[in-house]
Amino acid sequence: MKVKIFDEGHESDLEASVNKFLEECESEIIDIKYQVAVSVFSEEQIYCFSAMIIYQ
């Protein structure tokens, strides 16, 4: 079993990265975990969109 981690600053970038991996992956996908984290720096909100693909 293996994992692939993706971390992007915008949800559409994460979507593109995950879709590209899935198109090229010839292994069996076991699960996909998705997470969004938000933090505040000064007056700016910073988002982190991440996904972990578990495959075999």
Phi and psi in degrees as a GROMACS rama.xvg file:
@    title "Ramachandran Plot"
@    xaxis  label "Phi"
@    yaxis  label "Psi"
@TYPE xy
-134.236  164.349  LYS-2
-129.598  152.33  VAL-3
-130.157  127.02  LYS-4
-108.142  135.551  ILE-5
-121.726  140.849  PHE-6
-143.519  117.53  ASP-7
-134.093  159.4  GLU-8
-89.6822  -8.91321  GLY-9
-140.382  142.672  HIS-10
-62.547  -33.7769  GLU-11
-69.6315  -31.4839  SER-12
-67.4316  -40.6311  ASP-13
-63.7575  -44.3763  LEU-14
-58.4355  -45.0169  GLU-15
-64.3943  -42.6096  ALA-16
-64.3248  -44.5554  SER-17
-66.9968  -44.2154  VAL-18
-61.4141  -40.1581  ASN-19
-62.9965  -44.829  LYS-20
-61.2286  -44.6246  PHE-21
-64.1969  -36.1759  LEU-22
-64.9259  -37.7638  GLU-23
-89.6761  -17.5037  GLU-24
-77.0908  126.327  CYS-25
-102.24  1.47204  GLU-26
-88.1881  167.213  SER-27
-78.7843  126.536  GLU-28
-82.5738  123.765  ILE-29
-89.4206  -46.8198  ILE-30
-162.054  157.574  ASP-31
-130.781  123.994  ILE-32
-106.778  139.822  LYS-33
-128.178  142.766  TYR-34
-149.729  145.882  GLN-35
-124.818  131.602  VAL-36
-121.559  141.677  ALA-37
-128.281  134.806  VAL-38
-136.518  162.118  SER-39
-117.935  126.588  VAL-40
-123.633  112.78  PHE-41
60.8734  -117.551  SER-42
-108.105  10.4254  GLU-43
-104.057  134.481  GLU-44
-90.3901  132.084  GLN-45
-114.957  125.032  ILE-46
-107.048  144.767  TYR-47
-130.954  115.307  CYS-48
-104.731  124.326  PHE-49
-136.103  156.741  SER-50
-145.905  147.16  ALA-51
-124.807  124.563  MET-52
-104.899  125.65  ILE-53
-102.485  125.489  ILE-54
-141.986  166.311  TYR-55
